[in-house]
Amino acid sequence: MKILITLIGLVFVLEGLPYVVSPEGMQRWLRQLLEMKPEQLRAVGAIAMAAGFLLVFIGQKSGLFS
């Protein structure tokens, strides 16, 4: 449970960082997202999820973090 809470906190930090560092850039990026078709957003989300799952898998199965 400690690791889960730590990971959720880290996600919040990483999600908030671009808004603090470059709010104007984030506004431009969000406008571009609004112009994208739902199918494109779904594809980008699926690719991001697959990359995340791959990183988790590699992290768990490799001996890098032991």
Secondary structure, DSSP 8 states (H G I E B T S, - for coil): -HHHHHHHHHHHHHHHHHHHH-HHHHHHHHHHHHHS-HHHHHHHHHHHHHHHHHHHHHHHHSSTT-
